[in-house]
Amino acid sequence: MKARRPWRERFGAYSGFWSRYLSWGVRHCPWTVEPILLAGYSFGFYLVAGTFRRHIANNLRALFPQDHALSLQWRTYQVFWHFAAVAVDGVRAREAPGVIHWELEGLPNFESLRACPSGVILITAHMGNYDLAGSVFARRFERTVHAVRAPERNAELQALRKAELTSHDSDCYRVIYNEPGSMLGITLAKALQRQEAVAIQADRVLFDVSPMTIPWDALHTIEIPQGPFILSLTTGCPIYPLFMTRLGRCRYRVHVGEAFHCERTGRDKEKDLKRAGAQWVVLLKEQVQRHWNQWLVVETNLNPISEG
């Protein structure tokens, strides 16, 4: 007789239950019921995902230090709601390709990106639907995009995610998982040498990714991955910041920022990396302050600066 899995394993935040439940709901519920589905799913996940809830609240507390406890929790719930809304749009896109409508902001930067003779590094934040936006963007970009993802913490959820992402894979869009022993840096450097694009989410640090600490404001710091900046430093390829924000049901905007480089200015490589990282954090902070309810980071990224 097969042993039953513990409750936390079956229904916890890292289980596949919530993704399967949402997919079933989108397929079977009429669109008029969708607001109820979103509210219920968001609240259920908000209650179950205690660690996520605390980490998101900690980040929001750094952004809104004057908020009282109830206001902070309301903001936290809104982040969960946007997470659910993005997930619903993702299910709809898999069921009916072409249902998502996109706007492009920063057309001159996008044309510069398309015309770039070298490989390009695209860095983005955890906003909108990373994989869905990446596959659409790659088709307009007209060159292969390699999107780096962190593996899920749960094997069941990882298998589910891989199956979902198969619908986005194409000749111009490929998902690469940052797994132990994958030699990811070499793989990405070779892609850049072929004048292809590498897309990396650069607003959190997971697993064995090398971090660097950058000031966020006078009171907080943020840890970001060194990877994209090391790639730029070693290959000379430009970095283009991209941000995806949800405008409404199945409607998104991609903002393409101006390119910058991580350049070697002396013997202190760490100083050069942090200089480029600081450029990115300025842009990230601007977008997070404007779209705080869409920053889907479920780790505590904004850490207080210790005194002394």
N, C-alpha and C positions, 0 to 999 in steps of 0.2 A: 504494500500500500504506500502510495506516494505521500511523503510528509508534507504537511501544510506549511507554507512559508509564514514567518512572523508577520504580524499586522503592519509593522513599520516598513518591512521590506515590500509588502504587497501594495500599500497605499501611501508610502512616504513620498517626499518631494522628488527623490531620484528614481522612483519606480516608473514603469511604463503605463501605469493605470491612468494617469491624468491625460496623457497624450491620446490613448485609445478612447477614453471617455469623450474627449473633445471632438475627435474625428467622427465618432459615432453620432454625436449630437448635431454636428454640422450637416452630416449626410441625411439625417432623418427629421430634423426639425425644420418647419417652414421658416422663411426669413422673418416673418412677423414675430416669431418666438425668439429670434436671435438675441435681442437685448436681455431677455430673461436668462437665456443660456449663459451669456457672457457674465452677467452679474453673479449668477449662482456658481459658475466655475471659478471665477475670480475669488469669491468669498471662501469657497471651499479650500482652494489652494492657499489662500491667505491664512486660514486657520491651521492647516496641516504643516505648512512650510515655516515653522517657527524660526529656524536659523536664517532662512532667506529674509523673513520679515524683520528680524533684528538688524541684519546687515544693511538692508535697504534703508531702514529707519536711521541707522547711524550715518549713512551717507547724506540723507536728507537733512539730518540735524546739522551737519556741517554747512549745507547750503542755506538752511533757514534756521539760524540759531535762536531766533525770537519766537518760534512756534511753541505753543504749549503741547502737552502730550496728545490730546485728542486730535488736534490739527495735524500733528505729525503722523499719527496713525491713518488719518484720512488721506493724506498725501501718499502714504505707503500703499494703501489699498488701490489708489489710482494707478500706481506703477504696476500692480498685479493685474488691474483691469486692462491696461494697454498691452501687457504681455499676452493676455488671453485674446484680445482683439487681433493682434498680429498673428497669433497661432491660428485663429479662425480663418483669416485671410490666406494663410499658407495652405490650409486644407482646401479652401475653395479654389486656389490656384492649381493644386494637384488634380482636382476634379474637373476643372474647366480652364485649361491653359488660355491665357489672353484676357482673363477677367480682371487682372490688376491694371490700373491706370497709373502711369508714371509722369511726373514732371521733372524737368532738368533745370537746376539752378547753377549758374556759373558756366555758361556755354563757352566763353573764350578759354577758360581753363580746360574744359572738356576737349575742345579742338586742339589745344596745345598737347594734351595727353595723347590724343589719337595720332598726332603728327610726330610724337617723340621718337627719334631714331633708335634709342636704346630700350632696354627693358625698363619697366616702371614698377614702383612699389606703391601699392594702394593701402593706406591705413584708415581704419574706420573705428567707430565705437559701437557698443551694444545698443543700437537703436534700430527700430524697424525690423525688417526681415532680411537678415544678412544673406542667406543663401538664395532666396527668391530674387532679391535685388541684384545679387552678383550674377546670376544666370542671365537676367534681362540686360544688365549693363554690359556683359561680355559680348552679347550679340550686337549691340550698338558700337562697341569698342572695336570690333573686328580684329581682335587678336586673342590668343588663349589666356584665360585668367585661371590661376591656381589659387584657390581659396583655402586658407589654413584654418582648421578647426581643432579645438581641444576635444578629446574623447569624453563621452559621458562617464560619470562615476559608477553607473549601474550597467551591467552587461546586457540586461534585457532592454533598457532604454537605448543603449548604444546600437543594438541590432535594429530597433525600431527606427532610430534616427537615420541609420544607413539606408534602410529601405525607403524612407521618405525622400532622402536626398538623391536617390537614383533618378527620380523624375526630373531633377534639375541638371544632372550630368549631361554633357554634350561634348562635341569636339572642341568647343571654345570655352567650356567651363568645367573645371575639375576640382573635386574636394580632396584635400590632403589632411590626414589626421596627424597631429603632433604627438606621436606615441613614442615610448622609450625604444631606443635603438633604431629609429627610423632614418637617421642621418638627414634630418629635415633641412638643415642649413645648406648642405651640399646640393640637395635636390632643388631648392629654391634658387641658389646661385646659378645652377645650370639653366634653369628656366629663364632667368634674367639674361644670361648670355645668349639665349636663343631669341632675344628681343620680345619675350612674353611678359605677362604681368603677374605679380604676386600680391594677393590681398590678405591682410592680417588685421585682426581686431587688436587694437593697441591701447586699450583702457583698463586692462586687468592682467594679473599674473597668476597662472595656474600651473600646478605640478612642478616639473623641473625646469621651467622657463627661467632664464637669467633675468633678474629684475634690476631696475634702477629707480631710485627715489628722487622725485622732482617736486619742488614747492608748488602747492596749489594756490595758497594765499598766505597771509601772515601767520595763520594759526594751524594750517594743515599741509600735509604732503600727500602725494599719490605715488603708488608703485606702478610702473609701466614696463612692458617687456623691452629688452635691449635689441631683440632680433631684427626688427625692420631697420633700425638705425645702423646696426652693424652691417647689414646687407648693403645699405646705401654707402657706407664708408668704404667697404671693400670692393664694391663693383662700380661705384660712381653713378649709379642709377638714381634718378630723382624720386622724391616721395611726394605723392599727391594725397591730400586728405579728402576723404569722402564721408558724408553723413547721410543716412537714410532716415527720414521721419515720416510717420503716418499722418495723413491729412484727414482721413475719414475712411469709411467702409470701402476697402479695396482701392484706396487712393494713397499714393506715396510720392514723396519728393526726394530726389537725389541731389545733394549739394556737392559740387566739385570745387575744392579749394585750390589756391595757387600752390604750385610746386615749390619745394625747398630741398636742399641737400644736407647730408651729414658729411662735412668736409674735414679733412685732416689739416689742422692749423699748427701743429707742433708735436712734441713727443708725448704729451698727455692725452692719450686716446679717450680715457674716461671723461675728460673735460669736454672733448668734442662731441661725444655721445650725449652727454647731459645738455649741451647747448642745443642740439637738434631736438632732444626730448622736450626741452622747455618750450620750443616753438610749437610743438604738437600740443602740449598741455594748454597753452594759451587758447588755441583753437577749440580744443575739447571743452575747456571750461565755458567758453562762450556758448557752445551748443547745449551743454548740459544745463546751464542757467536758463536758456530759452525753452528747452524741452525736457525739463527735469522729470516729468511723468513718463517719459519714454526711455529713460536711461535704465536698461534692463540688467544692470550689474547686481548680482546677488551675493557679492562678497563685500566686505568693508574695505573700500578703496581709499577713502579720505581719512587719513590718520592724523590725530593731533600731534603737533610738534612738541616734543618733551622739553621741559624747561631745564636749562643747564646743559 
